[in-house]
């Protein structure tokens, strides 16, 4: 069993490419949500300590991440 059999570079490249693509989709989705909400989410969460909004944003990010990972692996 050689090193070429253990490490298949096309799978590594595909994993890195899909990871970068997934992160880009996540950032774009968050940016869209930021633009369509009436308040600045970051300012609400950090300055005003809005814990409910922080939980909603975290749930949104987790949901989009699950969708992206399912589309990559499925």
N, C-alpha and C positions, 0 to 999 in steps of 0.2 A: 504494500500500500504506500504509494508515493505522496509527496506533498501536494501534487496537482489533483489527486483524488480527494484529499482532505479539504483543500481550499478551492472552491469554484468561484472565480472572480466575477462571473456574470451575476451570480446571486448576491454577492456583496455590493456590486454596482447597482443592481436593481433595488436592493434594500435601502441604500443611501439615497437613490433617486426618489423612491416612493416616500421616504421619510421627509425629505426636503419638500416634496410636493404636498404632503399632508400638513406640514407646518405652515406652508404658504396658504393653503386653503383655510386653515384655522385662523390665521392672522387676517385674511381678507374677510372672512365671515364675522370676526369680532369687529373689524373696522366698519362693516356695513351696519351692524347692530349699534355701534357707537354713533353713526351718522343719523339713524332713523329715530333714536330716542331723543326726547326733548332736553334732557339734562346731559352734562358731561359726566360720563360714568366714572372716570378716574377721579375727578374732583369730588364727586358725591361720595365715593368709597373712601378716599384718603382724607380729604379735608373735613367732611361732615360725619365721618365714621358710620356710614349707612351699612350696617351689617346685613340687612335683608337684601339689598342690592348686590352686595358682594357674594352672597350665597347664590343668587339668581345668575350672576355672571359666571361663577364657578360651575354651576350646573349646565349652563349653556356651553361652556368650553369643553366640559366632559362629554356632553352629548355630541357635539360636532366631532370631537376626537374619536369617539366610538364609531360614528358613521364613517369617518375617513379611514379608520383602521379596518373596518369591515369591508369597505370597498377595495382596499388594497389587498387584503388577504383572501377575500372571497371571490 
